[in-house]
Each structure stands twice: as C-alpha cells, then as structure tokens.
Amino acid sequence: MSGHKKVIVLGGVTGLLGVPLTQALRQAGHEVLPTTRGTLDPFDREAVVAAIRAFAADWIVNTIAYTAVDKAEDEPDEAARLNRVLPGNLARICQETGAGLVHYSTDFVFDGKKTSPYAETDPVDPQSVYGKTKLAGERAILELGLEKHLILRTAWLFGPGKTNFVEKILGFAKTRDVLKVVHDQIGSPTSTVDLSGMTVDLLQAGATGLFHTVNSGRASWCELASEAVSTAGINCEVLPITSAEYPQKAKRPAYSVLDTGRFAAAVGHAPRPWIQALREYVYGLVDEGE
Ligand SMILES: NC(=O)c1ccc[n+]([C@@H]2O[C@H](COP(=O)([O-])OP(=O)(O)OC[C@H]3O[C@@H](n4cnc5c(N)ncnc54)[C@H](OP(=O)(O)O)[C@@H]3O)[C@@H](O)[C@H]2O)c1
C-alpha cells in the first residue's frame, strides 16, 4: 500500500484491536473510517457497499468477531454468523467493489499437538467452535480467490482500552494474595498495539495472503500473568495449575506458538518480544492509576 490510502475499519470504534489499529493507520498517514454496529451494520450488504463507495475505500479491515471462546460452544450459530458468514460476505463485496480485505484469524485453528512453532503451511485441526468457525471464515475468503487480501492469524491479545486477560489478572491480583493460573497451555502473547503496527507494515509492503502475526517469544498463561503482576509491582503470588484443575467449556490447544518467519520476510523485520510490549502496556496502566 504505497502512499496515502483510505481504509474502513469495522469494529474500529470499540474493538480491542480495532481502536489501536485505527490509531496506527492514522499515524502512518492513511485516512480511516472506523465503524461500529451503530453506524454501519456489517451484515447490510447495500450499506457496506455504499460506505465503501462513498468513502472511496481502498481497503476494508474486519476486526469484528465472535471472540467469547467458551460461550461459542453454546452459541455455534451466532459464532458462525460472525466468524464465517461475515468474512465471506465481505470478501464478495470486496470482489465487487475492488477494495482489499484484511481479516484476522486465530492460533486456535491448530490442535496444539506440535512442540515447535506453527507455520502458515502446517495442517489445521481446530478443537473448539470458535476455532472451527474462524477457520471457516479464512476459507470463505480464500475460496473466492480475492486478489487483494490479508488473513492475519493472531493470538492471546492484550492492550489498552478494553478488558483482556492481562487486565483481568491485574484486577484480581490487587485483591488477592495468591492467584492460580494455567501453566500447561503455551502460546504467543501479543500486543494489540504491535499487531496494529504489523498490519500497517504488511499493507505498506503490498503483501497479500495468510500470515502469522504475533509478538515473538512464548509463554504459558501463568508466565504471562506472573510477568504482568511483577511488572505492575503488585504483591501477589502467581502459582501454576493444570488445565484439568481449571476446566473450561471449550478445548484449547496445549501448544499454539506461531512462527512469524513469513511476516518477517515480507516486511524486513521480526516482531519484538511480547515481554517488551507487555511492559509498555502495564507501565501505561500503572501510570493511569496514579
Ligand atoms: N482477543 C484475542 O485474544 C484474540 C486472539 C486471537 C484472534 N483474535 C482475533 O482478532 C480479531 C480482533 O479481536 P478483538 O479481541 O479485538 O475482538 P473484540 O474486541 O471482542 O470485538 C471486535 C469488535 O466486534 C464487534 N462485534 C461483536 N459482535 C458484533 C455483532 N454482532 N455485530 C457487530 N459488531 C460486533 C465489537 O463491537 P461491540 O463493541 O459493539 O460489541 C467489537 O468492536 C478477531 O478476528 C479475533 O477473532 C483475537
């Protein structure tokens, strides 16, 4: 995406990712129209086409998803409507209008049986309704053969502005002496601010296709929680437990670290370690609280 572009960000007003993404695109000099369900119904085909034409959008970025992983087990139809039907609809609209489509997917498309980072070429086998519907969303886009598209698989998001795992942990840690957190699920914690920058970098590099976009490094949920609590200077002990000791409705991969080699080759640099990004985020929260 060379030069100044016009980008519609669906979910850009309230989303955990949508808000920093809107900011990052603007900082990079692009013109952005962030939308919310109140200003643009993403399922209203005519309205989305009209918005693309009125704004003369070069790209539409979809951050909307059904992200409640456990609740999705009980609401598979609603999860599929948002995670599969919507990206398919948007891909058709993009094909018709000539706009490009950026869409986000998840590490939960993998079964977690590997012990080394997953590449884009590794076989998928989602274990949850959330993972299955997100994979179906990827396929709905790919199947159309849309020329200008980016599908970015990300994971374990944290960042300012909206509740997330790290914020919840810090809230609990302030009122408890001990926290027990799952230590047998390993993944790629990722900053929404860094993911926004990675998205801008890929667009500016003119990249298309499927990419793994996460911070570098790896952690268990327990390690992520410990690092956040100690960075915030909260006096709370964080102890490891197993998934069996913390049963959850949706099955999660035991290992879902993502390999970002394809991203690095496309933009010319690797993502920074999650620990650096986490520290920036937590110091920001601590400063806000002072
Ligand atoms: N969060 C993670 O840890 C994580 C991990 C892996 C992948 N991802 C992927 O990353 C992307 C961004 O995730 P996120 O955490 O930023 O998502 P989010 O904040 O939970 O939701 C994004 C947006 O979706 C909108 N939305 C939800 N239901 C809607 C509906 N029925 N109609 C219209 N809008 C609706 C929300 O609007 P309202 O505020 O109005 O509800 C919000 O602006 C998603 O594709 C997600 O699957 C996230």
The ligand as an SDF file (V2000), in Angstrom:
LIG
                    3D

 48 52  0  0  0  0  0  0  0  0999 V2000
   -8.7430  -11.2510   21.6560 N   0  0  0  0  0  0  0  0  0  0  0  0
   -7.8770  -12.2270   21.4170 C   0  0  0  0  0  0  0  0  0  0  0  0
   -7.1480  -12.6740   22.3070 O   0  0  0  0  0  0  0  0  0  0  0  0
   -7.7720  -12.8110   20.0300 C   0  0  0  0  0  0  0  0  0  0  0  0
   -6.9630  -13.9460   19.8390 C   0  0  0  0  0  0  0  0  0  0  0  0
   -6.8510  -14.4830   18.5410 C   0  0  0  0  0  0  0  0  0  0  0  0
   -7.5040  -13.8850   17.4840 C   0  0  0  0  0  0  0  0  0  0  0  0
   -8.2910  -12.7920   17.7020 N   0  0  0  0  0  0  0  0  0  0  0  0
   -8.9810  -12.2110   16.5500 C   0  0  0  0  0  0  0  0  0  0  0  0
   -8.6020  -10.8530   16.4340 O   0  0  0  0  0  0  0  0  0  0  0  0
   -9.6950  -10.0830   15.9240 C   0  0  0  0  0  0  0  0  0  0  0  0
   -9.9730   -8.9080   16.8340 C   0  0  0  0  0  0  0  0  0  0  0  0
  -10.3350   -9.3980   18.1320 O   0  0  0  0  0  0  0  0  0  0  0  0
  -10.7380   -8.4220   19.3380 P   0  0  0  0  0  0  0  0  0  0  0  0
  -10.3210   -9.1080   20.5910 O   0  0  0  0  0  0  0  0  0  0  0  0
  -10.3010   -7.0360   19.0400 O   0  0  0  0  0  0  0  0  0  0  0  0
  -12.3230   -8.5110   19.2450 O   0  0  0  0  0  0  0  0  0  0  0  0
  -13.4270   -7.8080   20.1670 P   0  0  0  0  0  0  0  0  0  0  0  0
  -12.8950   -6.5730   20.7960 O   0  0  0  0  0  0  0  0  0  0  0  0
  -14.0180   -8.8630   21.0710 O   0  0  0  0  0  0  0  0  0  0  0  0
  -14.5710   -7.4830   19.1010 O   0  0  0  0  0  0  0  0  0  0  0  0
  -14.2660   -6.7340   17.9480 C   0  0  0  0  0  0  0  0  0  0  0  0
  -15.4570   -5.9690   17.5020 C   0  0  0  0  0  0  0  0  0  0  0  0
  -16.5100   -6.8540   17.1040 O   0  0  0  0  0  0  0  0  0  0  0  0
  -17.7100   -6.1540   17.3170 C   0  0  0  0  0  0  0  0  0  0  0  0
  -18.8570   -7.0480   17.3550 N   0  0  0  0  0  0  0  0  0  0  0  0
  -19.0300   -8.1380   18.1270 C   0  0  0  0  0  0  0  0  0  0  0  0
  -20.2250   -8.7020   17.8700 N   0  0  0  0  0  0  0  0  0  0  0  0
  -20.8120   -7.9340   16.9050 C   0  0  0  0  0  0  0  0  0  0  0  0
  -22.0500   -8.0050   16.2120 C   0  0  0  0  0  0  0  0  0  0  0  0
  -22.9480   -8.9670   16.4720 N   0  0  0  0  0  0  0  0  0  0  0  0
  -22.3270   -7.0520   15.2920 N   0  0  0  0  0  0  0  0  0  0  0  0
  -21.4420   -6.0690   15.0450 C   0  0  0  0  0  0  0  0  0  0  0  0
  -20.2570   -5.9460   15.6670 N   0  0  0  0  0  0  0  0  0  0  0  0
  -19.9520   -6.8740   16.5870 C   0  0  0  0  0  0  0  0  0  0  0  0
  -17.4760   -5.4740   18.6570 C   0  0  0  0  0  0  0  0  0  0  0  0
  -18.3530   -4.3910   18.7630 O   0  0  0  0  0  0  0  0  0  0  0  0
  -19.0780   -4.0280   20.1540 P   0  0  0  0  0  0  0  0  0  0  0  0
  -18.0510   -3.3510   20.9890 O   0  0  0  0  0  0  0  0  0  0  0  0
  -20.1750   -3.1500   19.7310 O   0  0  0  0  0  0  0  0  0  0  0  0
  -19.5230   -5.3430   20.7550 O   0  0  0  0  0  0  0  0  0  0  0  0
  -16.0200   -5.0340   18.5580 C   0  0  0  0  0  0  0  0  0  0  0  0
  -15.8920   -3.7320   18.0700 O   0  0  0  0  0  0  0  0  0  0  0  0
  -10.8610  -11.0680   15.7810 C   0  0  0  0  0  0  0  0  0  0  0  0
  -10.9030  -11.5560   14.4680 O   0  0  0  0  0  0  0  0  0  0  0  0
  -10.4930  -12.2040   16.7270 C   0  0  0  0  0  0  0  0  0  0  0  0
  -11.0790  -13.4340   16.3340 O   0  0  0  0  0  0  0  0  0  0  0  0
   -8.4300  -12.2410   18.9380 C   0  0  0  0  0  0  0  0  0  0  0  0
  1  2  1  0
  2  3  2  0
  2  4  1  0
  4  5  1  0
  4 48  2  0
  5  6  2  0
  6  7  1  0
  7  8  2  0
  8  9  1  0
  8 48  1  0
  9 10  1  0
  9 46  1  0
 10 11  1  0
 11 12  1  0
 11 44  1  0
 12 13  1  0
 13 14  1  0
 14 15  2  0
 14 16  1  0
 14 17  1  0
 17 18  1  0
 18 19  2  0
 18 20  1  0
 18 21  1  0
 21 22  1  0
 22 23  1  0
 23 24  1  0
 23 42  1  0
 24 25  1  0
 25 26  1  0
 25 36  1  0
 26 27  1  0
 26 35  1  0
 27 28  2  0
 28 29  1  0
 29 30  1  0
 29 35  2  0
 30 31  1  0
 30 32  2  0
 32 33  1  0
 33 34  2  0
 34 35  1  0
 36 37  1  0
 36 42  1  0
 37 38  1  0
 38 39  2  0
 38 40  1  0
 38 41  1  0
 42 43  1  0
 44 45  1  0
 44 46  1  0
 46 47  1  0
M  CHG  2   8   1  16  -1
M  END
$$$$
